[in-house]
Amino acid sequence: MQKSLLLVMGPAIFLILYFLLPFEGSMAAMLGMAAWMLLWWITEVVSLSVTALLPIVFFPVLGILTPAELSSYYAHPLVFLFLGGFLLALGLEKINLHLRISLSILSRVGSQPRALLGGFLVSTALLSMWISNTATAVMMYPIALSVSKLLSKDTKGKAQLVLLLAVAYGANIGGIATLIGTPPNLILAGFLDQQFGYTLSFFTWMLWGVPIAAVLLLLGFLVMRLWLPKDVVHQDDTLQFIQNERTKLGSLSIDEKRFLMVFGLTIFAWMTRPLLVQYFQLTFFTDTTIALAAGVLLFVIPGKQAGEGLLIWRDTEQLPWGILLLFGGGLSLAGGFAAMGIIEAIGGFVQGLPVTHLWIWVLLVTFFGIFATELMSNLALVTVLLPLLLALSQFLGVSFLQVALPFTIASSCAFMLPMATPPNAIVFAGGKIRIKDMVLVGLVINFLALVLLVSVFGFLITSKLPVVGN
């Protein structure tokens, strides 16, 4: 019954706003569609990807955007950048190289509980930079669970709590570091391209994302080590277990070596592309081109099975195709806001607000981003709020990135609730973590993330961000 009610409430809210708002038809229709999509996104009464298809169905009928304009959003180059990233992640998982990487790191940190905590945080984050945080958490959870059982004198399971939370938090933080690490990053990049023609490159994002993710990992480590009981000790079995798991993998296979070649060349190309464009005018050489070239190579380079590549098309059944639709729906929503003049209208409203201090606004939007993402999809959150942040940046007379970057990064800082993000749900579903423990540890890290982002974007680098939107 509740689901049926929510399904009906979506179009009902649209009709109410369409007929009652004191705006001309298309603007009222756009606001009604935004409210409808936001309700379905928040409640997830249907798949997020299904909701993202609503613009294709209704925007042309309502005179908001034409089918040709909509198709440009659902086939945006950044959608294919994400597709290329998905193919790389799929190859990494299929060849099982992600497990080798994580075990290699853990075998080097030692078996002391604090070292293991750092090892799980770092290895999970490194993997989450390139593959989905859900897949990362699914792989790392059983390893963390097995290792935690080998720690002796673990009073009240606190060491187990910390290691399992390290998997969830490492997966969330790792996505901040790269442009393809989590969908909100690409939503921001798409919005910048759509509104200003500004290309947020893979390298540029990493200049901000990697240091912030690294500091967040350090802060998370310092907080979680406080929950480690002082009398917990390691056993020789801990390191032996990790070594045994690593031994089972054997030496690097030919498939792993070939994949590492493609993966390494792809990262190198992403990192050096700005230099190639600047000095050799290779404007056709884009992040999307690099990603798709890597994806194609994985199908072309022979694998261990005769007549097959490292990837075959059947493998793509595991790709999260719905995320690509979700991305297109988000861009369509932002495009509708711009086409109907809603961004300008929001700007007029914002100009009447009394607070003009930049750091206060950075504090407010970052606080909202961190705690709202505990309750709703971070992708939906960023999609809906970016037009408002554009109006806010114009009012403040600052670069759009000054408020959009901390907000977008904040949307990935979901550490408190199991339902906030898939990695949290995965480690909580194992029944080894109490919700009050996750809330307590997560709340502390949430506030530390707030302080970090406000310090960086509100005070430290106000003059070093590209001037976008003003």
ChimeraX attribute file (.defattr): number of C-alpha atoms within 10 A of each C-alpha:
attribute: neighborCount
match mode: 1-to-1
recipient: residues
	/A:1	6
	/A:2	8
	/A:3	12
	/A:4	9
	/A:5	10
	/A:6	17
	/A:7	18
	/A:8	12
	/A:9	15
	/A:10	20
	/A:11	17
	/A:12	14
	/A:13	17
	/A:14	20
	/A:15	16
	/A:16	13
	/A:17	20
	/A:18	21
	/A:19	14
	/A:20	9
	/A:21	14
	/A:22	10
	/A:23	13
	/A:24	11
	/A:25	15
	/A:26	19
	/A:27	22
	/A:28	23
	/A:29	26
	/A:30	27
	/A:31	22
	/A:32	23
	/A:33	26
	/A:34	20
	/A:35	18
	/A:36	23
	/A:37	27
	/A:38	21
	/A:39	19
	/A:40	21
	/A:41	23
	/A:42	15
	/A:43	16
	/A:44	19
	/A:45	17
	/A:46	13
	/A:47	13
	/A:48	23
	/A:49	19
	/A:50	16
	/A:51	21
	/A:52	26
	/A:53	18
	/A:54	16
	/A:55	26
	/A:56	19
	/A:57	10
	/A:58	15
	/A:59	21
	/A:60	15
	/A:61	12
	/A:62	17
	/A:63	15
	/A:64	25
	/A:65	22
	/A:66	13
	/A:67	14
	/A:68	9
	/A:69	15
	/A:70	23
	/A:71	13
	/A:72	13
	/A:73	23
	/A:74	23
	/A:75	14
	/A:76	18
	/A:77	17
	/A:78	23
	/A:79	22
	/A:80	18
	/A:81	21
	/A:82	23
	/A:83	22
	/A:84	23
	/A:85	24
	/A:86	24
	/A:87	25
	/A:88	26
	/A:89	22
	/A:90	23
	/A:91	26
	/A:92	21
	/A:93	16
	/A:94	15
	/A:95	17
	/A:96	14
	/A:97	19
	/A:98	24
	/A:99	20
	/A:100	20
	/A:101	15
	/A:102	24
	/A:103	22
	/A:104	17
	/A:105	18
	/A:106	23
	/A:107	20
	/A:108	14
	/A:109	17
	/A:110	17
	/A:111	24
	/A:112	16
	/A:113	26
	/A:114	20
	/A:115	16
	/A:116	26
	/A:117	27
	/A:118	24
	/A:119	27
	/A:120	30
	/A:121	26
	/A:122	25
	/A:123	25
	/A:124	30
	/A:125	32
	/A:126	21
	/A:127	26
	/A:128	29
	/A:129	25
	/A:130	24
	/A:131	27
	/A:132	25
	/A:133	28
	/A:134	18
	/A:135	17
	/A:136	29
	/A:137	29
	/A:138	16
	/A:139	17
	/A:140	24
	/A:141	23
	/A:142	14
	/A:143	20
	/A:144	23
	/A:145	17
	/A:146	14
	/A:147	23
	/A:148	23
	/A:149	13
	/A:150	19
	/A:151	21
	/A:152	13
	/A:153	14
	/A:154	19
	/A:155	13
	/A:156	9
	/A:157	17
	/A:158	19
	/A:159	28
	/A:160	24
	/A:161	23
	/A:162	28
	/A:163	28
	/A:164	30
	/A:165	29
	/A:166	31
	/A:167	31
	/A:168	32
	/A:169	30
	/A:170	32
	/A:171	35
	/A:172	30
	/A:173	33
	/A:174	32
	/A:175	30
	/A:176	33
	/A:177	26
	/A:178	23
	/A:179	28
	/A:180	25
	/A:181	26
	/A:182	26
	/A:183	23
	/A:184	27
	/A:185	25
	/A:186	23
	/A:187	26
	/A:188	22
	/A:189	18
	/A:190	26
	/A:191	23
	/A:192	19
	/A:193	16
	/A:194	17
	/A:195	15
	/A:196	12
	/A:197	11
	/A:198	15
	/A:199	15
	/A:200	18
	/A:201	17
	/A:202	23
	/A:203	19
	/A:204	15
	/A:205	18
	/A:206	17
	/A:207	12
	/A:208	17
	/A:209	22
	/A:210	18
	/A:211	13
	/A:212	20
	/A:213	23
	/A:214	17
	/A:215	14
	/A:216	24
	/A:217	22
	/A:218	15
	/A:219	16
	/A:220	26
	/A:221	23
	/A:222	15
	/A:223	17
	/A:224	24
	/A:225	18
	/A:226	12
	/A:227	14
	/A:228	21
	/A:229	16
	/A:230	13
	/A:231	10
	/A:232	17
	/A:233	15
	/A:234	21
	/A:235	14
	/A:236	12
	/A:237	14
	/A:238	21
	/A:239	21
	/A:240	14
	/A:241	16
	/A:242	22
	/A:243	16
	/A:244	13
	/A:245	17
	/A:246	19
	/A:247	12
	/A:248	9
	/A:249	14
	/A:250	9
	/A:251	10
	/A:252	10
	/A:253	13
	/A:254	12
	/A:255	21
	/A:256	20
	/A:257	12
	/A:258	16
	/A:259	23
	/A:260	14
	/A:261	11
	/A:262	19
	/A:263	20
	/A:264	11
	/A:265	14
	/A:266	19
	/A:267	16
	/A:268	11
	/A:269	20
	/A:270	20
	/A:271	17
	/A:272	12
	/A:273	20
	/A:274	21
	/A:275	12
	/A:276	14
	/A:277	14
	/A:278	10
	/A:279	8
	/A:280	9
	/A:281	11
	/A:282	13
	/A:283	11
	/A:284	9
	/A:285	15
	/A:286	19
	/A:287	25
	/A:288	22
	/A:289	16
	/A:290	20
	/A:291	25
	/A:292	21
	/A:293	14
	/A:294	22
	/A:295	24
	/A:296	16
	/A:297	17
	/A:298	23
	/A:299	17
	/A:300	15
	/A:301	15
	/A:302	17
	/A:303	20
	/A:304	11
	/A:305	9
	/A:306	7
	/A:307	8
	/A:308	14
	/A:309	18
	/A:310	22
	/A:311	23
	/A:312	13
	/A:313	9
	/A:314	7
	/A:315	13
	/A:316	14
	/A:317	8
	/A:318	10
	/A:319	14
	/A:320	12
	/A:321	13
	/A:322	14
	/A:323	18
	/A:324	22
	/A:325	21
	/A:326	25
	/A:327	27
	/A:328	27
	/A:329	27
	/A:330	29
	/A:331	26
	/A:332	28
	/A:333	27
	/A:334	24
	/A:335	20
	/A:336	27
	/A:337	23
	/A:338	16
	/A:339	15
	/A:340	21
	/A:341	12
	/A:342	20
	/A:343	21
	/A:344	17
	/A:345	13
	/A:346	17
	/A:347	19
	/A:348	15
	/A:349	13
	/A:350	19
	/A:351	15
	/A:352	9
	/A:353	10
	/A:354	7
	/A:355	11
	/A:356	13
	/A:357	10
	/A:358	20
	/A:359	18
	/A:360	13
	/A:361	20
	/A:362	25
	/A:363	21
	/A:364	15
	/A:365	20
	/A:366	27
	/A:367	22
	/A:368	16
	/A:369	25
	/A:370	26
	/A:371	21
	/A:372	17
	/A:373	25
	/A:374	20
	/A:375	18
	/A:376	19
	/A:377	23
	/A:378	27
	/A:379	25
	/A:380	25
	/A:381	23
	/A:382	25
	/A:383	24
	/A:384	19
	/A:385	16
	/A:386	22
	/A:387	24
	/A:388	18
	/A:389	24
	/A:390	26
	/A:391	23
	/A:392	26
	/A:393	24
	/A:394	19
	/A:395	18
	/A:396	19
	/A:397	13
	/A:398	20
	/A:399	19
	/A:400	23
	/A:401	22
	/A:402	26
	/A:403	27
	/A:404	25
	/A:405	21
	/A:406	24
	/A:407	29
	/A:408	29
	/A:409	27
	/A:410	26
	/A:411	28
	/A:412	27
	/A:413	28
	/A:414	29
	/A:415	28
	/A:416	27
	/A:417	21
	/A:418	23
	/A:419	17
	/A:420	21
	/A:421	26
	/A:422	19
	/A:423	28
	/A:424	25
	/A:425	16
	/A:426	19
	/A:427	25
	/A:428	21
	/A:429	11
	/A:430	12
	/A:431	9
	/A:432	14
	/A:433	19
	/A:434	11
	/A:435	13
	/A:436	11
	/A:437	17
	/A:438	19
	/A:439	16
	/A:440	14
	/A:441	19
	/A:442	22
	/A:443	17
	/A:444	17
	/A:445	25
	/A:446	23
	/A:447	15
	/A:448	16
	/A:449	24
	/A:450	23
	/A:451	15
	/A:452	17
	/A:453	24
	/A:454	24
	/A:455	15
	/A:456	17
	/A:457	25
	/A:458	21
	/A:459	13
	/A:460	11
	/A:461	11
	/A:462	16
	/A:463	12
	/A:464	9
	/A:465	15
	/A:466	12
	/A:467	12
	/A:468	18
	/A:469	17
	/A:470	13
